[in-house]
Amino acid sequence: MAKRKRNIQILFCVSPEEKKLIRRKMIEAKTKNMGAYLRKMAIDGYIVNTD
């Protein structure tokens, strides 16, 4: 197997509803690769906190 550029895994659990929401947002973003989508959101995404 060739050396991977990204060789560290980060695992987390989601509920079925959260997975559906992630898939829906992926469709809106026009991407099919969940790993790429989650990496992009974790690095460049943002969270809006409303009080």
Backbone as a printed PyTorch tensor [residue, N CA C, xyz], in Angstrom:
tensor([[[  0.8350,  -1.1820,   0.0000],
         [  0.0000,   0.0000,   0.0000],
         [  0.8810,   1.2470,   0.0000]],

        [[  0.4970,   2.2200,  -0.7770],
         [  1.2530,   3.4630,  -0.8550],
         [  1.1140,   4.2500,   0.4390]],

        [[  2.0940,   5.0950,   0.7090],
         [  2.0050,   5.9430,   1.9060],
         [  0.8650,   6.9320,   1.7450]],

        [[  0.0770,   7.0580,   2.7870],
         [ -1.0400,   7.9940,   2.7630],
         [ -0.5760,   9.3520,   3.2610]],

        [[ -1.1490,  10.3950,   2.6680],
         [ -0.8520,  11.7510,   3.1160],
         [ -1.5150,  11.9930,   4.4770]],

        [[ -2.7240,  11.4840,   4.6300],
         [ -3.4710,  11.6320,   5.8870],
         [ -3.5260,  10.2560,   6.5450]],

        [[ -2.7240,  10.0350,   7.5560],
         [ -2.6460,   8.7090,   8.1500],
         [ -3.1400,   8.6510,   9.6000]],

        [[ -3.7620,   9.7280,  10.0850],
         [ -4.2890,   9.7540,  11.4500],
         [ -5.8050,   9.7830,  11.3780]],

        [[ -6.4530,   8.8370,  12.0800],
         [ -7.9090,   8.7860,  12.0910],
         [ -8.4590,   9.5450,  13.2880]],

        [[ -9.5940,  10.2100,  13.0410],
         [-10.3690,  10.8270,  14.1130],
         [-11.7680,  10.2540,  13.9800]],

        [[-12.2060,   9.5370,  15.0080],
         [-13.5070,   8.8750,  14.9640],
         [-14.4690,   9.5440,  15.9360]],

        [[-15.7440,   9.6390,  15.5550],
         [-16.7650,  10.1300,  16.4670],
         [-18.0980,   9.5070,  16.0970]],

        [[-18.9970,   9.4830,  17.0530],
         [-20.3050,   8.8570,  16.8620],
         [-21.3770,   9.9100,  16.6350]],

        [[-22.3560,   9.5520,  15.8210],
         [-23.5090,  10.4170,  15.5710],
         [-24.7770,   9.5880,  15.6700]],

        [[-25.8810,  10.2590,  15.9110],
         [-27.1750,   9.5830,  15.9280],
         [-27.6650,   9.4430,  14.4830]],

        [[-28.6600,   8.5990,  14.2430],
         [-29.2090,   8.4870,  12.8880],
         [-29.7280,   9.8300,  12.3530]],

        [[-30.3120,  10.6420,  13.2250],
         [-30.8150,  11.9530,  12.7990],
         [-29.6710,  12.8830,  12.4150]],

        [[-28.5810,  12.8400,  13.1820],
         [-27.4190,  13.6720,  12.8700],
         [-26.7930,  13.2470,  11.5430]],

        [[-26.7570,  11.9400,  11.2880],
         [-26.1980,  11.4570,  10.0230],
         [-27.0330,  11.9380,   8.8480]],

        [[-28.3590,  11.9040,   8.9920],
         [-29.2400,  12.4040,   7.9310],
         [-29.0030,  13.8860,   7.6800]],

        [[-28.8240,  14.6580,   8.7490],
         [-28.5780,  16.0870,   8.6130],
         [-27.2480,  16.3490,   7.9150]],

        [[-26.2230,  15.5840,   8.2650],
         [-24.9230,  15.7230,   7.6060],
         [-25.0590,  15.4170,   6.1190]],

        [[-25.7580,  14.3210,   5.7870],
         [-25.9670,  13.9620,   4.3710],
         [-26.7030,  15.0640,   3.6230]],

        [[-27.7350,  15.6390,   4.2650],
         [-28.5080,  16.7080,   3.6230],
         [-27.6170,  17.9170,   3.3340]],

        [[-26.7570,  18.2560,   4.3010],
         [-25.8620,  19.3920,   4.1070],
         [-24.8040,  19.0970,   3.0410]],

        [[-24.3950,  17.8310,   2.9450],
         [-23.4560,  17.4490,   1.8850],
         [-24.0880,  17.6420,   0.5210]],

        [[-25.3640,  17.2800,   0.3970],
         [-26.0750,  17.4560,  -0.8720],
         [-26.1480,  18.9380,  -1.2210]],

        [[-26.4670,  19.7760,  -0.2230],
         [-26.5230,  21.2230,  -0.4520],
         [-25.1690,  21.7630,  -0.8960]],

        [[-24.0850,  21.1900,  -0.3630],
         [-22.7330,  21.6340,  -0.7050],
         [-22.2250,  20.9750,  -1.9960]],

        [[-23.0370,  20.0920,  -2.5720],
         [-22.7010,  19.3920,  -3.8210],
         [-21.4060,  18.5880,  -3.7030]],

        [[-21.3130,  17.8200,  -2.6070],
         [-20.1710,  16.9300,  -2.4330],
         [-20.6700,  15.5370,  -2.0820]],

        [[-19.9340,  14.5240,  -2.5110],
         [-20.3130,  13.1410,  -2.2500],
         [-19.3570,  12.4580,  -1.2800]],

        [[-18.2210,  13.0780,  -1.0210],
         [-17.1950,  12.4780,  -0.1780],
         [-17.3460,  13.0020,   1.2530]],

        [[-17.8290,  12.1390,   2.1660],
         [-18.0790,  12.5720,   3.5390],
         [-16.7890,  12.9760,   4.2460]],

        [[-15.7140,  12.2460,   4.0320],
         [-14.4440,  12.5880,   4.6740],
         [-13.9750,  13.9760,   4.2820]],

        [[-14.0510,  14.2860,   2.9990],
         [-13.6400,  15.6010,   2.5180],
         [-14.5490,  16.6870,   3.0820]],

        [[-15.8490,  16.4060,   3.1140],
         [-16.8130,  17.3820,   3.6420],
         [-16.5420,  17.6640,   5.1250]],

        [[-16.3760,  16.6160,   5.9200],
         [-16.1580,  16.8000,   7.3540],
         [-14.8220,  17.4800,   7.6400]],

        [[-13.7780,  17.1440,   6.8680],
         [-12.4870,  17.8260,   7.0240],
         [-12.6360,  19.3120,   6.7460]],

        [[-13.3050,  19.6420,   5.6440],
         [-13.4840,  21.0420,   5.2460],
         [-14.2570,  21.8050,   6.3180]],

        [[-15.3330,  21.2090,   6.8270],
         [-16.1410,  21.8790,   7.8450],
         [-15.3750,  22.0220,   9.1660]],

        [[-14.6020,  21.0140,   9.5370],
         [-13.8420,  21.0790,  10.7860],
         [-12.7520,  22.1510,  10.7130]],

        [[-12.1640,  22.3270,   9.5430],
         [-11.0680,  23.2830,   9.3920],
         [-11.5780,  24.6850,   9.0650]],

        [[-12.5290,  24.7940,   8.1290],
         [-12.9550,  26.1010,   7.6340],
         [-14.3590,  26.5070,   8.0530]],

        [[-15.1240,  25.5680,   8.6010],
         [-16.5080,  25.8720,   8.9630],
         [-16.5640,  26.7630,  10.1920]],

        [[-17.7640,  27.1870,  10.5300],
         [-17.9070,  28.0210,  11.7090],
         [-19.2190,  27.6720,  12.4210]],

        [[-19.2890,  28.0300,  13.6820],
         [-20.4690,  27.7850,  14.5040],
         [-20.9920,  29.1320,  14.9830]],

        [[-22.2800,  29.3260,  14.8650],
         [-22.9040,  30.5550,  15.3430],
         [-23.6230,  30.2350,  16.6350]],

        [[-23.2120,  30.8600,  17.7240],
         [-23.8750,  30.6700,  19.0210],
         [-24.8810,  31.7940,  19.2270]],

        [[-26.1190,  31.4350,  19.4810],
         [-27.1310,  32.4380,  19.7930],
         [-27.5180,  32.2950,  21.2550]],

        [[-27.5150,  33.3920,  21.9450],
         [-27.8380,  33.3670,  23.3700],
         [-29.2910,  33.7380,  23.6100]]])
